C-alpha cells in the first residue's frame, strides 16, 4: 500500500542550508523509490486557517520503503541540514 510523506515547512530560518537540503534530498528519495507529488509551488487555502509557507508531498510504495529511506545512512547525512534550517511538521499517511 502506498504511503505519503506530507511535510509543512512552517518557517525557513537559514535559507542557504535549506537550499542545500532541497538540492540534496531528491537523490536520496529517488534511491528508495520515492516520488515527489508536490514540491514547493504556490499554496492556496481552501478552508480553515492552515496556510503553510512550503508544502511537500512524497509518495513511497510502502511504509517499509519510507522507513528504509528515513532511516538510511544517505538521508541521515542530509537530514541535519533540514533540522538546522527550518521548522517543519511532517506526517506519513497510508493511501489507497
Residue pairs with C-beta under 8 A, 6 or more apart in sequence:
1 62
1 63
1 94
1 95
1 96
2 59
2 60
2 61
2 62
2 94
2 95
3 59
3 60
3 62
3 63
3 65
3 66
3 92
3 93
3 94
3 95
4 37
4 57
4 58
4 59
4 60
4 92
4 93
4 94
4 95
5 34
5 56
5 57
5 58
5 59
5 60
5 66
5 90
5 91
5 92
6 55
6 56
6 57
6 90
6 91
6 92
6 93
7 55
7 56
7 57
7 58
7 88
7 89
7 90
8 50
8 52
8 53
8 54
8 55
8 88
8 89
8 90
9 18
9 52
9 53
9 54
9 55
9 56
9 86
9 87
9 88
10 52
10 53
10 86
10 87
10 88
10 89
11 53
11 86
11 87
12 18
12 53
12 54
12 85
12 86
13 85
13 86
13 87
14 84
14 85
14 86
15 85
16 85
17 81
17 84
17 85
18 81
18 82
18 85
18 86
20 81
21 78
21 81
21 82
21 85
21 86
24 78
24 81
25 75
25 78
25 82
26 36
27 74
28 69
28 72
28 74
28 75
28 78
29 35
29 36
29 58
29 69
31 69
31 72
31 74
32 60
32 65
32 66
32 68
32 69
32 72
33 60
33 61
33 65
34 58
34 59
34 60
34 65
34 66
34 69
35 58
35 59
35 60
36 56
36 57
36 58
37 57
37 58
37 59
38 55
38 56
38 57
39 56
39 57
40 54
40 55
40 56
41 55
43 51
43 52
43 53
43 54
43 55
45 51
59 95
60 66
60 69
63 92
63 94
66 92
69 75
82 88
